[in-house]
Amino acid sequence: MIDAQQLKHFSGTCEYYQGHMNINYTDGVMYLCENGASWVASDIAAICKYKLRNFEFINIDVKVNVKRGSCTIHYTDGNGLELYRQNYRWTDLKQDIKLFYVDNVLMLASEY
């Protein structure tokens, strides 16, 4: 399970990891993968690598509706322009997560 306090401690990264779709993951994204959110990284990697491949910078907001047990992942250009949106009818995530995709690296926003 993802610990919100742990997520706050990731800033920068010590190592890059080979993730889904040959995208590099930072320490923070690996923490997500190792604690039950590998599907989030995998889905985001696929969308960024194939659907949004022409964008150099992608802002990713995972918005969780804990009451309904659902979430939506919003992909924007960082200036408010929505590039893509994916709704999930079920999730076990308990908190929102903000990530960036830059130069083939998926990272937590705090690691940028």
Protein Blocks (a to p, Z undefined) as FASTA:
>chain_A
ZZfklmmmpgcjfbdcddehhiacdfklmmmmmnopammmmmmmmmmmmmmmmpfbdcdd
ddddfknopacddddehnopafbdcddfbdcbfbdcddddeehiacdfklZZ
